[in-house]
Each structure stands twice: as structure tokens, then as C-alpha cells.
Amino acid sequence: MDFKVGICGVGRSAQEFHIPLMKKVGKFQIVAVCDTIPSRRRMADREYHTIAFSDYRHFLDTDI
């Protein structure tokens, strides 16, 4: 069973540590991300096929 995960902030720490670790473990599915920087949201959408939010309040309102 995969754990559905939402990540708030997909900057360097997320890209170099958190996301690779989740991929290595293999039991996580990234379903949503939130970041204020548009290029990071586009990258997350392209790389992980997620819903991307710019506002953390909308991110938290989702039913992940």
C-alpha cells in the first residue's frame, strides 16, 4: 500500500533529499505539491504528475 504524500515546498531539500528518499523506499505517492515559485510547480507537475498549488491554504484544503 502506498502512502499519499503532499509536499509543501519543492526546493533544493525536497529535490535532493526528501523526494529521492521517498522514491528509494518505494511506498510513497506524491499527489500534490505547493510552492510559491512557478518554475518549481511546473517541474513537479512534469516530473511527478501531481496537482501543484501556489497557495498553501488551497493545498491544505485538498483531500489527499
Secondary structure, 3 states (H helix, E strand, C coil): CCEEEEEECCCHHHHHHHHHHHHHHCCEEEEEEECCCHHHHHHHHHHHCCEEECCHHHHHHCCC
